[in-house]
Amino acid sequence: MNYFSSDFKLGILGGGQLGKMMLYDTRKFDIQTFVLDPSEEAPSRFGCNNFYRGSLMDFDTVYQFGKLVDLLTIEIENVNLDALDKLEEEGLPIFPSPKTLRLIQNKGKQKDLYVKNEIPTSKHLRFVGLDDLRESIAKDELDFPFVWKSAQFGYDGNGVKICRSALDLMKLPDVECLAEDLVPFKNELAVIVARSFSGEIKTYPVVEMEFHPEANQVEYVICPARINDAVAQKAREVALKVSETFNHVGLLAVEMFQTETDEILVNEVAPRPHNSGHYSIEASYTSQFENHLRAILDLPLGNTESKVAGIMVNLVGEEGHTGQVYYENIDKIMAIDGVTPHIYGKRETRPFRKMGHVTIVNENMAEARKIAEEVKNSIRVIAVE
């Protein structure tokens, strides 16, 4: 099929920053894009050919949107799967498929699938709600501390909490959830797998993620991860097994723990471009966003290796600041060689909201890490007073 400078229409469910960055490449290739998002202020609204406002969870909205396009993809997995099922039955190509999304959308089902397929992961228990969880604690089936996760609709650190005592349960919503063992780990790692419709598959290098202790959000992504070759190879092998299990088309970001004994345990996955791959826009031969497009259009996958060391710093709203956004000291970081800011297009900041990221590239990893620290300590995402 002729995708380029033609009548072909690519639909994207979700118009957030991931969609916006995907549109960098659809514009490069001159591919027509239709975007659906519930917000009038969606970051993707200016970069696409046609923007539609509507709920991603409403059957009729998603179904009617799908009828406008020739192929459908996502930038967020929380979408109406019944509508996607009907569209797929009627012949619309959808990647990743609704079947894959059903396995991933519910984190409890995700964990069950890892156990069933002998993919290493932490132990877990599933619950229909808080009363069910409390009963399990009362029966000594579950001990503190543990990691509580909402089974659905978690994002950017929301829907995850470490529970160390019964007091922590009082702050939790009464929703379907799971409890996971709290894993002692050396590093949190991630591997992005690109897989085309024809089955061509490539992995990006293993990255290391450093998280904010309170917000449970990634602060730094470091590529390549500062781990030995044996651990890196093991992580890539586990990621490939996860990819095979989900039978996805497009990108699959596999988040993992490296334990104190150098075992690799899968945490969770995302079937789309991911925060852990943002560095690739500047540091890789082919960005994660371009390879997602190549994969879903069944075009040859691009080179996933890095040209230089890359570090990504997330820009999130400062605590105590809500309102019209202002990027304090952005001019200072832009004066540093190898520093590139990406602003997502959200006009209003609030505490810990993802507002952008900064990529630092350098031939020397130690120097890149030093500059990343300088960037982190310089720029502040605040509200205009």
Contacts in CASP RR format, 6 or more apart in sequence:
PFRMAT RR
TARGET T0000
AUTHOR 0000-0000-0000
METHOD contacts of the structure
MODEL  1
MNYFSSDFKLGILGGGQLGKMMLYDTRKFDIQTFVLDPSEEAPSRFGCNN
FYRGSLMDFDTVYQFGKLVDLLTIEIENVNLDALDKLEEEGLPIFPSPKT
LRLIQNKGKQKDLYVKNEIPTSKHLRFVGLDDLRESIAKDELDFPFVWKS
AQFGYDGNGVKICRSALDLMKLPDVECLAEDLVPFKNELAVIVARSFSGE
IKTYPVVEMEFHPEANQVEYVICPARINDAVAQKAREVALKVSETFNHVG
LLAVEMFQTETDEILVNEVAPRPHNSGHYSIEASYTSQFENHLRAILDLP
LGNTESKVAGIMVNLVGEEGHTGQVYYENIDKIMAIDGVTPHIYGKRETR
PFRKMGHVTIVNENMAEARKIAEEVKNSIRVIAVE
1 8 0 8 1.000
2 8 0 8 1.000
3 10 0 8 1.000
3 29 0 8 1.000
3 31 0 8 1.000
3 297 0 8 1.000
4 29 0 8 1.000
4 30 0 8 1.000
4 31 0 8 1.000
5 30 0 8 1.000
6 32 0 8 1.000
7 32 0 8 1.000
8 31 0 8 1.000
8 32 0 8 1.000
8 70 0 8 1.000
8 71 0 8 1.000
9 32 0 8 1.000
9 33 0 8 1.000
9 34 0 8 1.000
9 68 0 8 1.000
9 69 0 8 1.000
9 70 0 8 1.000
9 71 0 8 1.000
10 26 0 8 1.000
10 31 0 8 1.000
10 32 0 8 1.000
10 33 0 8 1.000
10 34 0 8 1.000
10 69 0 8 1.000
10 70 0 8 1.000
10 71 0 8 1.000
10 72 0 8 1.000
10 73 0 8 1.000
11 33 0 8 1.000
11 34 0 8 1.000
11 35 0 8 1.000
11 36 0 8 1.000
11 65 0 8 1.000
11 66 0 8 1.000
11 68 0 8 1.000
11 69 0 8 1.000
11 71 0 8 1.000
11 72 0 8 1.000
11 73 0 8 1.000
12 19 0 8 1.000
12 22 0 8 1.000
12 33 0 8 1.000
12 34 0 8 1.000
12 35 0 8 1.000
12 36 0 8 1.000
12 44 0 8 1.000
12 48 0 8 1.000
12 72 0 8 1.000
12 73 0 8 1.000
12 74 0 8 1.000
12 75 0 8 1.000
13 36 0 8 1.000
13 56 0 8 1.000
13 62 0 8 1.000
13 65 0 8 1.000
13 72 0 8 1.000
13 73 0 8 1.000
13 74 0 8 1.000
13 75 0 8 1.000
13 76 0 8 1.000
13 79 0 8 1.000
14 35 0 8 1.000
14 36 0 8 1.000
14 37 0 8 1.000
14 42 0 8 1.000
14 44 0 8 1.000
14 56 0 8 1.000
14 74 0 8 1.000
14 75 0 8 1.000
14 76 0 8 1.000
14 79 0 8 1.000
15 35 0 8 1.000
15 36 0 8 1.000
15 37 0 8 1.000
15 39 0 8 1.000
15 42 0 8 1.000
15 43 0 8 1.000
15 44 0 8 1.000
15 45 0 8 1.000
15 75 0 8 1.000
15 76 0 8 1.000
16 37 0 8 1.000
16 42 0 8 1.000
16 43 0 8 1.000
16 44 0 8 1.000
16 75 0 8 1.000
16 76 0 8 1.000
16 344 0 8 1.000
17 43 0 8 1.000
17 344 0 8 1.000
17 345 0 8 1.000
17 346 0 8 1.000
17 354 0 8 1.000
17 356 0 8 1.000
18 75 0 8 1.000
18 76 0 8 1.000
18 272 0 8 1.000
18 273 0 8 1.000
18 274 0 8 1.000
19 35 0 8 1.000
19 43 0 8 1.000
19 44 0 8 1.000
19 75 0 8 1.000
19 273 0 8 1.000
20 43 0 8 1.000
20 44 0 8 1.000
20 47 0 8 1.000
20 344 0 8 1.000
20 345 0 8 1.000
21 273 0 8 1.000
21 278 0 8 1.000
21 281 0 8 1.000
21 289 0 8 1.000
21 342 0 8 1.000
22 75 0 8 1.000
22 273 0 8 1.000
22 289 0 8 1.000
22 292 0 8 1.000
22 293 0 8 1.000
23 33 0 8 1.000
23 35 0 8 1.000
23 44 0 8 1.000
23 47 0 8 1.000
23 48 0 8 1.000
24 281 0 8 1.000
24 287 0 8 1.000
24 289 0 8 1.000
25 287 0 8 1.000
25 289 0 8 1.000
25 290 0 8 1.000
25 293 0 8 1.000
26 32 0 8 1.000
26 33 0 8 1.000
26 48 0 8 1.000
26 293 0 8 1.000
27 47 0 8 1.000
28 290 0 8 1.000
29 293 0 8 1.000
31 293 0 8 1.000
32 49 0 8 1.000
32 50 0 8 1.000
33 47 0 8 1.000
33 48 0 8 1.000
33 49 0 8 1.000
33 50 0 8 1.000
34 48 0 8 1.000
34 49 0 8 1.000
34 50 0 8 1.000
34 51 0 8 1.000
34 52 0 8 1.000
34 65 0 8 1.000
34 68 0 8 1.000
34 69 0 8 1.000
35 42 0 8 1.000
35 44 0 8 1.000
35 45 0 8 1.000
35 48 0 8 1.000
35 50 0 8 1.000
35 51 0 8 1.000
35 52 0 8 1.000
36 52 0 8 1.000
36 53 0 8 1.000
36 54 0 8 1.000
36 56 0 8 1.000
36 61 0 8 1.000
36 62 0 8 1.000
36 65 0 8 1.000
37 44 0 8 1.000
37 45 0 8 1.000
37 51 0 8 1.000
37 52 0 8 1.000
37 53 0 8 1.000
37 54 0 8 1.000
37 56 0 8 1.000
38 53 0 8 1.000
38 54 0 8 1.000
38 55 0 8 1.000
38 56 0 8 1.000
39 53 0 8 1.000
40 53 0 8 1.000
41 346 0 8 1.000
41 347 0 8 1.000
41 348 0 8 1.000
42 51 0 8 1.000
42 53 0 8 1.000
43 344 0 8 1.000
43 345 0 8 1.000
43 346 0 8 1.000
44 51 0 8 1.000
44 75 0 8 1.000
45 51 0 8 1.000
50 68 0 8 1.000
52 65 0 8 1.000
54 61 0 8 1.000
55 61 0 8 1.000
55 62 0 8 1.000
56 62 0 8 1.000
56 76 0 8 1.000
56 78 0 8 1.000
56 79 0 8 1.000
56 80 0 8 1.000
57 78 0 8 1.000
57 79 0 8 1.000
57 80 0 8 1.000
58 80 0 8 1.000
59 80 0 8 1.000
59 82 0 8 1.000
59 83 0 8 1.000
60 83 0 8 1.000
61 80 0 8 1.000
61 83 0 8 1.000
62 79 0 8 1.000
62 80 0 8 1.000
62 83 0 8 1.000
62 84 0 8 1.000
63 80 0 8 1.000
63 83 0 8 1.000
63 86 0 8 1.000
63 87 0 8 1.000
66 72 0 8 1.000
66 83 0 8 1.000
66 87 0 8 1.000
66 92 0 8 1.000
67 87 0 8 1.000
69 92 0 8 1.000
70 92 0 8 1.000
70 93 0 8 1.000
71 92 0 8 1.000
71 93 0 8 1.000
71 94 0 8 1.000
71 95 0 8 1.000
71 296 0 8 1.000
71 297 0 8 1.000
72 84 0 8 1.000
72 87 0 8 1.000
72 92 0 8 1.000
72 93 0 8 1.000
72 94 0 8 1.000
72 95 0 8 1.000
73 94 0 8 1.000
73 95 0 8 1.000
73 96 0 8 1.000
73 250 0 8 1.000
73 292 0 8 1.000
73 296 0 8 1.000
74 96 0 8 1.000
74 101 0 8 1.000
74 271 0 8 1.000
74 272 0 8 1.000
75 272 0 8 1.000
75 273 0 8 1.000
76 155 0 8 1.000
76 272 0 8 1.000
77 101 0 8 1.000
77 104 0 8 1.000
77 105 0 8 1.000
77 270 0 8 1.000
77 271 0 8 1.000
77 272 0 8 1.000
78 105 0 8 1.000
78 152 0 8 1.000
78 153 0 8 1.000
78 155 0 8 1.000
79 101 0 8 1.000
81 98 0 8 1.000
81 101 0 8 1.000
81 102 0 8 1.000
81 105 0 8 1.000
84 94 0 8 1.000
84 98 0 8 1.000
84 101 0 8 1.000
85 98 0 8 1.000
87 94 0 8 1.000
88 94 0 8 1.000
88 97 0 8 1.000
88 98 0 8 1.000
95 197 0 8 1.000
95 248 0 8 1.000
95 249 0 8 1.000
95 250 0 8 1.000
95 295 0 8 1.000
95 296 0 8 1.000
96 104 0 8 1.000
96 246 0 8 1.000
96 248 0 8 1.000
96 249 0 8 1.000
96 250 0 8 1.000
96 271 0 8 1.000
96 272 0 8 1.000
97 248 0 8 1.000
97 249 0 8 1.000
99 247 0 8 1.000
100 246 0 8 1.000
100 247 0 8 1.000
100 248 0 8 1.000
100 249 0 8 1.000
100 271 0 8 1.000
101 271 0 8 1.000
102 109 0 8 1.000
103 109 0 8 1.000
103 110 0 8 1.000
103 113 0 8 1.000
103 246 0 8 1.000
104 110 0 8 1.000
104 246 0 8 1.000
104 269 0 8 1.000
104 270 0 8 1.000
104 271 0 8 1.000
105 152 0 8 1.000
106 151 0 8 1.000
106 152 0 8 1.000
106 176 0 8 1.000
107 149 0 8 1.000
107 150 0 8 1.000
107 151 0 8 1.000
107 152 0 8 1.000
107 178 0 8 1.000
107 268 0 8 1.000
108 124 0 8 1.000
108 126 0 8 1.000
108 151 0 8 1.000
108 178 0 8 1.000
110 268 0 8 1.000
110 269 0 8 1.000
111 121 0 8 1.000
111 124 0 8 1.000
111 126 0 8 1.000
111 178 0 8 1.000
111 180 0 8 1.000
112 126 0 8 1.000
113 119 0 8 1.000
113 245 0 8 1.000
113 246 0 8 1.000
114 120 0 8 1.000
114 121 0 8 1.000
114 242 0 8 1.000
114 245 0 8 1.000
114 266 0 8 1.000
115 121 0 8 1.000
117 241 0 8 1.000
117 245 0 8 1.000
119 238 0 8 1.000
119 241 0 8 1.000
119 242 0 8 1.000
119 245 0 8 1.000
119 266 0 8 1.000
120 238 0 8 1.000
120 263 0 8 1.000
120 264 0 8 1.000
120 265 0 8 1.000
120 266 0 8 1.000
121 265 0 8 1.000
121 266 0 8 1.000
121 267 0 8 1.000
122 147 0 8 1.000
122 180 0 8 1.000
122 181 0 8 1.000
122 183 0 8 1.000
122 257 0 8 1.000
122 265 0 8 1.000
122 267 0 8 1.000
123 180 0 8 1.000
123 181 0 8 1.000
124 178 0 8 1.000
124 179 0 8 1.000
124 180 0 8 1.000
124 181 0 8 1.000
125 136 0 8 1.000
125 141 0 8 1.000
125 142 0 8 1.000
125 178 0 8 1.000
125 179 0 8 1.000
126 151 0 8 1.000
126 176 0 8 1.000
126 177 0 8 1.000
126 178 0 8 1.000
127 133 0 8 1.000
127 136 0 8 1.000
127 176 0 8 1.000
127 177 0 8 1.000
127 178 0 8 1.000
127 179 0 8 1.000
128 176 0 8 1.000
129 174 0 8 1.000
129 175 0 8 1.000
129 176 0 8 1.000
129 177 0 8 1.000
130 169 0 8 1.000
130 172 0 8 1.000
130 173 0 8 1.000
130 174 0 8 1.000
130 177 0 8 1.000
131 174 0 8 1.000
133 142 0 8 1.000
133 148 0 8 1.000
133 169 0 8 1.000
133 177 0 8 1.000
133 179 0 8 1.000
134 169 0 8 1.000
136 142 0 8 1.000
136 179 0 8 1.000
137 143 0 8 1.000
137 144 0 8 1.000
137 166 0 8 1.000
142 179 0 8 1.000
144 163 0 8 1.000
144 164 0 8 1.000
144 165 0 8 1.000
144 166 0 8 1.000
145 162 0 8 1.000
145 163 0 8 1.000
145 164 0 8 1.000
145 182 0 8 1.000
146 162 0 8 1.000
146 163 0 8 1.000
146 179 0 8 1.000
146 180 0 8 1.000
146 181 0 8 1.000
146 182 0 8 1.000
147 160 0 8 1.000
147 161 0 8 1.000
147 162 0 8 1.000
147 163 0 8 1.000
147 179 0 8 1.000
147 180 0 8 1.000
147 181 0 8 1.000
147 182 0 8 1.000
148 159 0 8 1.000
148 160 0 8 1.000
148 161 0 8 1.000
148 162 0 8 1.000
148 163 0 8 1.000
148 168 0 8 1.000
148 172 0 8 1.000
148 177 0 8 1.000
148 178 0 8 1.000
148 179 0 8 1.000
149 159 0 8 1.000
149 160 0 8 1.000
149 177 0 8 1.000
149 178 0 8 1.000
149 179 0 8 1.000
149 180 0 8 1.000
150 158 0 8 1.000
150 159 0 8 1.000
150 160 0 8 1.000
150 173 0 8 1.000
150 175 0 8 1.000
150 176 0 8 1.000
150 177 0 8 1.000
151 175 0 8 1.000
151 176 0 8 1.000
151 177 0 8 1.000
151 178 0 8 1.000
152 175 0 8 1.000
152 176 0 8 1.000
153 159 0 8 1.000
154 160 0 8 1.000
156 217 0 8 1.000
156 352 0 8 1.000
156 354 0 8 1.000
157 215 0 8 1.000
157 216 0 8 1.000
157 217 0 8 1.000
160 216 0 8 1.000
161 168 0 8 1.000
161 171 0 8 1.000
161 172 0 8 1.000
162 168 0 8 1.000
162 182 0 8 1.000
163 169 0 8 1.000
163 172 0 8 1.000
163 179 0 8 1.000
183 257 0 8 1.000
183 259 0 8 1.000
183 265 0 8 1.000
184 259 0 8 1.000
184 260 0 8 1.000
185 257 0 8 1.000
185 258 0 8 1.000
185 259 0 8 1.000
185 260 0 8 1.000
185 265 0 8 1.000
186 258 0 8 1.000
186 259 0 8 1.000
186 260 0 8 1.000
186 262 0 8 1.000
187 208 0 8 1.000
187 209 0 8 1.000
187 225 0 8 1.000
187 226 0 8 1.000
187 227 0 8 1.000
187 257 0 8 1.000
187 258 0 8 1.000
188 208 0 8 1.000
188 209 0 8 1.000
188 210 0 8 1.000
188 211 0 8 1.000
188 255 0 8 1.000
188 256 0 8 1.000
188 257 0 8 1.000
188 258 0 8 1.000
188 267 0 8 1.000
189 206 0 8 1.000
189 207 0 8 1.000
189 208 0 8 1.000
189 209 0 8 1.000
189 225 0 8 1.000
189 227 0 8 1.000
189 235 0 8 1.000
189 255 0 8 1.000
189 256 0 8 1.000
189 257 0 8 1.000
189 258 0 8 1.000
189 264 0 8 1.000
190 206 0 8 1.000
190 207 0 8 1.000
190 209 0 8 1.000
190 221 0 8 1.000
190 253 0 8 1.000
190 254 0 8 1.000
190 255 0 8 1.000
190 256 0 8 1.000
190 274 0 8 1.000
190 276 0 8 1.000
190 277 0 8 1.000
191 203 0 8 1.000
191 204 0 8 1.000
191 205 0 8 1.000
191 206 0 8 1.000
191 207 0 8 1.000
191 235 0 8 1.000
191 236 0 8 1.000
191 238 0 8 1.000
191 239 0 8 1.000
191 253 0 8 1.000
191 254 0 8 1.000
191 256 0 8 1.000
192 203 0 8 1.000
192 204 0 8 1.000
192 251 0 8 1.000
192 252 0 8 1.000
192 253 0 8 1.000
192 254 0 8 1.000
192 274 0 8 1.000
192 276 0 8 1.000
192 277 0 8 1.000
192 280 0 8 1.000
192 288 0 8 1.000
192 304 0 8 1.000
193 201 0 8 1.000
193 202 0 8 1.000
193 203 0 8 1.000
193 204 0 8 1.000
193 239 0 8 1.000
193 240 0 8 1.000
193 242 0 8 1.000
193 243 0 8 1.000
193 248 0 8 1.000
193 251 0 8 1.000
193 252 0 8 1.000
193 253 0 8 1.000
193 254 0 8 1.000
194 201 0 8 1.000
194 202 0 8 1.000
194 203 0 8 1.000
194 204 0 8 1.000
194 250 0 8 1.000
194 251 0 8 1.000
194 288 0 8 1.000
194 291 0 8 1.000
194 292 0 8 1.000
194 294 0 8 1.000
194 295 0 8 1.000
194 301 0 8 1.000
194 302 0 8 1.000
194 304 0 8 1.000
195 201 0 8 1.000
195 243 0 8 1.000
195 248 0 8 1.000
195 249 0 8 1.000
195 250 0 8 1.000
195 251 0 8 1.000
195 252 0 8 1.000
195 295 0 8 1.000
196 249 0 8 1.000
196 250 0 8 1.000
196 294 0 8 1.000
196 295 0 8 1.000
196 296 0 8 1.000
196 298 0 8 1.000
196 299 0 8 1.000
196 300 0 8 1.000
196 301 0 8 1.000
197 249 0 8 1.000
197 295 0 8 1.000
197 296 0 8 1.000
197 298 0 8 1.000
198 298 0 8 1.000
200 295 0 8 1.000
200 300 0 8 1.000
200 301 0 8 1.000
201 240 0 8 1.000
201 243 0 8 1.000
201 301 0 8 1.000
202 291 0 8 1.000
202 301 0 8 1.000
202 302 0 8 1.000
202 304 0 8 1.000
203 236 0 8 1.000
203 239 0 8 1.000
203 240 0 8 1.000
203 304 0 8 1.000
204 223 0 8 1.000
204 277 0 8 1.000
204 280 0 8 1.000
204 284 0 8 1.000
204 288 0 8 1.000
204 304 0 8 1.000
205 223 0 8 1.000
205 224 0 8 1.000
205 225 0 8 1.000
205 232 0 8 1.000
205 304 0 8 1.000
205 305 0 8 1.000
205 306 0 8 1.000
206 224 0 8 1.000
206 225 0 8 1.000
206 227 0 8 1.000
206 231 0 8 1.000
206 232 0 8 1.000
206 235 0 8 1.000
206 236 0 8 1.000
207 221 0 8 1.000
207 222 0 8 1.000
207 223 0 8 1.000
207 224 0 8 1.000
207 225 0 8 1.000
207 276 0 8 1.000
207 277 0 8 1.000
207 279 0 8 1.000
208 221 0 8 1.000
208 222 0 8 1.000
208 223 0 8 1.000
208 225 0 8 1.000
208 226 0 8 1.000
208 227 0 8 1.000
209 218 0 8 1.000
209 220 0 8 1.000
209 221 0 8 1.000
209 222 0 8 1.000
209 255 0 8 1.000
209 276 0 8 1.000
210 218 0 8 1.000
210 219 0 8 1.000
210 220 0 8 1.000
210 221 0 8 1.000
210 222 0 8 1.000
211 217 0 8 1.000
211 218 0 8 1.000
211 219 0 8 1.000
212 218 0 8 1.000
212 219 0 8 1.000
212 316 0 8 1.000
212 352 0 8 1.000
215 316 0 8 1.000
215 352 0 8 1.000
217 314 0 8 1.000
217 316 0 8 1.000
217 352 0 8 1.000
217 354 0 8 1.000
218 275 0 8 1.000
218 276 0 8 1.000
218 314 0 8 1.000
219 313 0 8 1.000
219 314 0 8 1.000
219 376 0 8 1.000
220 311 0 8 1.000
220 312 0 8 1.000
220 313 0 8 1.000
220 314 0 8 1.000
220 372 0 8 1.000
220 376 0 8 1.000
221 275 0 8 1.000
221 276 0 8 1.000
221 277 0 8 1.000
221 278 0 8 1.000
221 279 0 8 1.000
221 311 0 8 1.000
221 312 0 8 1.000
222 310 0 8 1.000
222 311 0 8 1.000
222 365 0 8 1.000
222 369 0 8 1.000
223 277 0 8 1.000
223 279 0 8 1.000
223 280 0 8 1.000
223 283 0 8 1.000
223 306 0 8 1.000
223 309 0 8 1.000
223 310 0 8 1.000
223 311 0 8 1.000
224 232 0 8 1.000
224 306 0 8 1.000
224 309 0 8 1.000
224 365 0 8 1.000
225 232 0 8 1.000
225 235 0 8 1.000
226 365 0 8 1.000
227 235 0 8 1.000
227 258 0 8 1.000
230 262 0 8 1.000
231 258 0 8 1.000
231 262 0 8 1.000
231 264 0 8 1.000
234 262 0 8 1.000
234 264 0 8 1.000
235 256 0 8 1.000
235 258 0 8 1.000
235 264 0 8 1.000
238 254 0 8 1.000
238 256 0 8 1.000
238 264 0 8 1.000
238 266 0 8 1.000
239 252 0 8 1.000
239 254 0 8 1.000
239 256 0 8 1.000
242 252 0 8 1.000
242 254 0 8 1.000
242 266 0 8 1.000
242 269 0 8 1.000
243 252 0 8 1.000
243 254 0 8 1.000
246 252 0 8 1.000
246 269 0 8 1.000
246 271 0 8 1.000
248 271 0 8 1.000
249 295 0 8 1.000
249 296 0 8 1.000
250 271 0 8 1.000
250 291 0 8 1.000
250 292 0 8 1.000
250 295 0 8 1.000
250 296 0 8 1.000
251 271 0 8 1.000
251 272 0 8 1.000
251 273 0 8 1.000
251 274 0 8 1.000
251 288 0 8 1.000
251 291 0 8 1.000
251 292 0 8 1.000
251 295 0 8 1.000
252 269 0 8 1.000
252 270 0 8 1.000
252 271 0 8 1.000
253 269 0 8 1.000
253 270 0 8 1.000
253 272 0 8 1.000
253 273 0 8 1.000
253 274 0 8 1.000
253 276 0 8 1.000
253 277 0 8 1.000
254 266 0 8 1.000
254 269 0 8 1.000
255 266 0 8 1.000
255 267 0 8 1.000
255 268 0 8 1.000
255 269 0 8 1.000
255 270 0 8 1.000
255 276 0 8 1.000
256 264 0 8 1.000
256 265 0 8 1.000
256 266 0 8 1.000
256 267 0 8 1.000
257 264 0 8 1.000
257 265 0 8 1.000
257 267 0 8 1.000
258 264 0 8 1.000
259 265 0 8 1.000
272 292 0 8 1.000
273 288 0 8 1.000
273 289 0 8 1.000
273 292 0 8 1.000
274 288 0 8 1.000
275 312 0 8 1.000
275 314 0 8 1.000
275 357 0 8 1.000
277 288 0 8 1.000
277 312 0 8 1.000
278 288 0 8 1.000
278 312 0 8 1.000
278 342 0 8 1.000
278 357 0 8 1.000
278 359 0 8 1.000
279 310 0 8 1.000
279 311 0 8 1.000
279 312 0 8 1.000
279 359 0 8 1.000
280 286 0 8 1.000
280 287 0 8 1.000
280 288 0 8 1.000
280 289 0 8 1.000
280 304 0 8 1.000
280 306 0 8 1.000
281 287 0 8 1.000
281 288 0 8 1.000
281 289 0 8 1.000
281 340 0 8 1.000
281 342 0 8 1.000
281 359 0 8 1.000
282 310 0 8 1.000
282 338 0 8 1.000
282 340 0 8 1.000
282 359 0 8 1.000
282 361 0 8 1.000
283 306 0 8 1.000
283 307 0 8 1.000
283 308 0 8 1.000
283 309 0 8 1.000
283 310 0 8 1.000
283 359 0 8 1.000
283 361 0 8 1.000
284 303 0 8 1.000
284 304 0 8 1.000
284 305 0 8 1.000
284 306 0 8 1.000
284 307 0 8 1.000
285 302 0 8 1.000
285 303 0 8 1.000
285 304 0 8 1.000
285 305 0 8 1.000
285 306 0 8 1.000
285 307 0 8 1.000
286 294 0 8 1.000
286 301 0 8 1.000
286 302 0 8 1.000
286 303 0 8 1.000
286 304 0 8 1.000
290 302 0 8 1.000
291 301 0 8 1.000
291 302 0 8 1.000
291 304 0 8 1.000
293 299 0 8 1.000
294 300 0 8 1.000
294 301 0 8 1.000
294 302 0 8 1.000
295 301 0 8 1.000
307 361 0 8 1.000
308 361 0 8 1.000
308 362 0 8 1.000
308 363 0 8 1.000
309 361 0 8 1.000
309 362 0 8 1.000
309 363 0 8 1.000
309 364 0 8 1.000
309 365 0 8 1.000
309 368 0 8 1.000
310 359 0 8 1.000
310 360 0 8 1.000
310 361 0 8 1.000
310 362 0 8 1.000
310 365 0 8 1.000
310 368 0 8 1.000
311 359 0 8 1.000
311 360 0 8 1.000
311 368 0 8 1.000
311 369 0 8 1.000
311 371 0 8 1.000
311 372 0 8 1.000
312 357 0 8 1.000
312 358 0 8 1.000
312 359 0 8 1.000
312 360 0 8 1.000
313 357 0 8 1.000
313 358 0 8 1.000
313 359 0 8 1.000
313 360 0 8 1.000
313 372 0 8 1.000
313 375 0 8 1.000
313 376 0 8 1.000
314 354 0 8 1.000
314 356 0 8 1.000
314 357 0 8 1.000
315 327 0 8 1.000
315 341 0 8 1.000
315 343 0 8 1.000
315 354 0 8 1.000
315 355 0 8 1.000
315 356 0 8 1.000
315 357 0 8 1.000
315 358 0 8 1.000
315 379 0 8 1.000
315 381 0 8 1.000
316 351 0 8 1.000
316 352 0 8 1.000
316 353 0 8 1.000
316 354 0 8 1.000
316 355 0 8 1.000
316 356 0 8 1.000
316 381 0 8 1.000
317 325 0 8 1.000
317 349 0 8 1.000
317 350 0 8 1.000
317 351 0 8 1.000
317 352 0 8 1.000
317 353 0 8 1.000
317 355 0 8 1.000
317 381 0 8 1.000
317 382 0 8 1.000
318 349 0 8 1.000
318 351 0 8 1.000
318 380 0 8 1.000
318 381 0 8 1.000
318 382 0 8 1.000
319 351 0 8 1.000
319 352 0 8 1.000
320 351 0 8 1.000
321 349 0 8 1.000
321 350 0 8 1.000
321 351 0 8 1.000
321 381 0 8 1.000
321 382 0 8 1.000
321 383 0 8 1.000
322 348 0 8 1.000
322 349 0 8 1.000
322 350 0 8 1.000
322 351 0 8 1.000
322 383 0 8 1.000
323 348 0 8 1.000
323 349 0 8 1.000
323 350 0 8 1.000
323 383 0 8 1.000
323 384 0 8 1.000
324 347 0 8 1.000
324 348 0 8 1.000
324 349 0 8 1.000
324 383 0 8 1.000
324 384 0 8 1.000
325 346 0 8 1.000
325 347 0 8 1.000
325 348 0 8 1.000
325 349 0 8 1.000
325 355 0 8 1.000
325 381 0 8 1.000
325 382 0 8 1.000
325 383 0 8 1.000
325 384 0 8 1.000
326 381 0 8 1.000
326 382 0 8 1.000
326 383 0 8 1.000
326 384 0 8 1.000
327 341 0 8 1.000
327 343 0 8 1.000
327 355 0 8 1.000
327 379 0 8 1.000
327 380 0 8 1.000
327 381 0 8 1.000
328 379 0 8 1.000
328 380 0 8 1.000
328 381 0 8 1.000
328 382 0 8 1.000
329 378 0 8 1.000
329 379 0 8 1.000
329 380 0 8 1.000
330 341 0 8 1.000
330 379 0 8 1.000
332 378 0 8 1.000
332 379 0 8 1.000
333 339 0 8 1.000
333 341 0 8 1.000
333 358 0 8 1.000
333 374 0 8 1.000
333 375 0 8 1.000
333 378 0 8 1.000
333 379 0 8 1.000
334 341 0 8 1.000
336 371 0 8 1.000
336 374 0 8 1.000
336 375 0 8 1.000
338 360 0 8 1.000
338 361 0 8 1.000
338 362 0 8 1.000
338 371 0 8 1.000
339 358 0 8 1.000
339 359 0 8 1.000
339 360 0 8 1.000
339 371 0 8 1.000
339 375 0 8 1.000
340 358 0 8 1.000
340 359 0 8 1.000
340 361 0 8 1.000
341 356 0 8 1.000
341 357 0 8 1.000
341 358 0 8 1.000
341 379 0 8 1.000
342 356 0 8 1.000
342 357 0 8 1.000
342 358 0 8 1.000
342 359 0 8 1.000
343 355 0 8 1.000
343 356 0 8 1.000
344 354 0 8 1.000
344 355 0 8 1.000
344 356 0 8 1.000
345 355 0 8 1.000
346 353 0 8 1.000
346 355 0 8 1.000
349 355 0 8 1.000
349 381 0 8 1.000
349 382 0 8 1.000
349 383 0 8 1.000
355 381 0 8 1.000
356 381 0 8 1.000
358 375 0 8 1.000
358 379 0 8 1.000
360 368 0 8 1.000
360 371 0 8 1.000
360 372 0 8 1.000
360 375 0 8 1.000
361 368 0 8 1.000
362 368 0 8 1.000
362 371 0 8 1.000
END
